[in-house]
Amino acid sequence: MNPFQRVFFRLPLRLVLLGVLLAAVAAAGTAQAQQKDSFRIAWSIYVGWMPWGFGADSGIVDKWADKYDIDIEIVQINDYIESINLYTAGAFDGVSVTNMDALTIPAAGGVDSTALIVGDFSDGNDGLILKDTDRLEDVEGRNVHLVELSVSHYLLARALDSVGMTERDVRVVNTSDADIVGTFGSRDVDAVVTWNPQLGEIRARDDAHVVFDSSQIPGEVMDLMVVNTAVLEANPKLGKALTGAWYEIMDVMRGDDEAGRAARAAMGEAGGTDLAGYEAQLASTRMFYDAADAVDFVTGPEPEETMEKVRQFAFEHGLLGERAPSPDFVGIEFSDGSILGSPDNVRFRFNAEYMRMAADGEL
């Protein structure tokens, strides 16, 4: 699996594994709610999550863990979906994840999860590419190759909606992210949706035109650090340490000095590229380097507006599970206490408390 993959379960696999995950969740739930002093956090390689690996390697995470007299192990998982599965099953206390996957995997599986840190959103990292035309409307009737039930699938739905079309106007062809670049090079393929770095490779072709990208739906593809809500409530020190570490890392990596360049170069190398390649990916990522900016975003209207679209997409594509009678099956709580969906089954929460502490210098 390409290390940059950010995809949902394939639907049959989701249904097979859901019962296993629910059983594991039930078994692990009691233990997770206890006070403890050792925690495990999973992350996978993607531009917006590389800071976690740098924070572990540089000692910044350990520094903040020591401040609160706890241990935090930051573990890289090469398979993104597996990292979410392991978190859902209770093997980790937190995981780097998109807002969509947080809803459709742990939350839909019964794990109450909190978006502790909203680190960034895709601002052009994901795009729809057509061959030999720069008109989005020309996608009508085409076979669109993408990773089915993924961020790419969601982006296609939003692109079609922007010009008054639906998925009935195209044919989705499930294609591995590892094959997507080669697929676009085929004579009979003229439409794909993908994300960086594959997006950059394809758009460099003379016949390729990005006709819709995530900069046109700003804030809808969020990259988060999500933690188990019960663990966070029993162990607020974890939230403080992770948030403090994150914003110290942000201060280092955004610098135009030698330390900042070295940090970005290290992140690029760890992600399979170099300084220039990593900075190109950052250019199409809206990083919230300042905690105050993240707080403004989380407490604004965007998260609720976005999650309304995401939950509708998830329900329509069966991503909330067979038990879900409607999009309301999973409750989503926002920083002001408002709830989308069932108030009796809230399993996904946006929490600005710890980011606000960072903004106010209270960590």
Sequence and secondary structure as in RCSB ss.txt:
>XXXX:A:sequence
MNPFQRVFFRLPLRLVLLGVLLAAVAAAGTAQAQQKDSFRIAWSIYVGWMPWGFGADSGIVDKWADKYDIDIEIV
QINDYIESINLYTAGAFDGVSVTNMDALTIPAAGGVDSTALIVGDFSDGNDGLILKDTDRLEDVEGRNVHLVELS
VSHYLLARALDSVGMTERDVRVVNTSDADIVGTFGSRDVDAVVTWNPQLGEIRARDDAHVVFDSSQIPGEVMDLM
VVNTAVLEANPKLGKALTGAWYEIMDVMRGDDEAGRAARAAMGEAGGTDLAGYEAQLASTRMFYDAADAVDFVTG
PEPEETMEKVRQFAFEHGLLGERAPSPDFVGIEFSDGSILGSPDNVRFRFNAEYMRMAADGEL
>XXXX:A:secstr
  TT  B   HHHHHHHHHHHHHHHHHHHHHHTS  SEEEEEE   TTTHHHHHHHHHTHHHHHHHHTT EEEEE
E SSHHHHHHHHHTTS SEEEEEHHHHIIIIITTT  EEEEEEEEEESSSEEEEEES   GGGGTT EEEE TTB
HHHHHHHHHHHHTT  GGGSEEEE  GGGHHHHHTSTT  EEEEETTHHHHHHTSTTEEEEEEGGGSTTSSEEEE
EEEHHHHHH HHHHHHHHHHHHHHHHHHT SSHHHHHHHHHHHHHTTS HHHHHHHHHTEEE  SHHHHHHHHHS
SHHHHHHHHHHHHHHHTTTT TT SSGGGSEEE TTS EES TTSEEEEE  HHHHHHHTT  
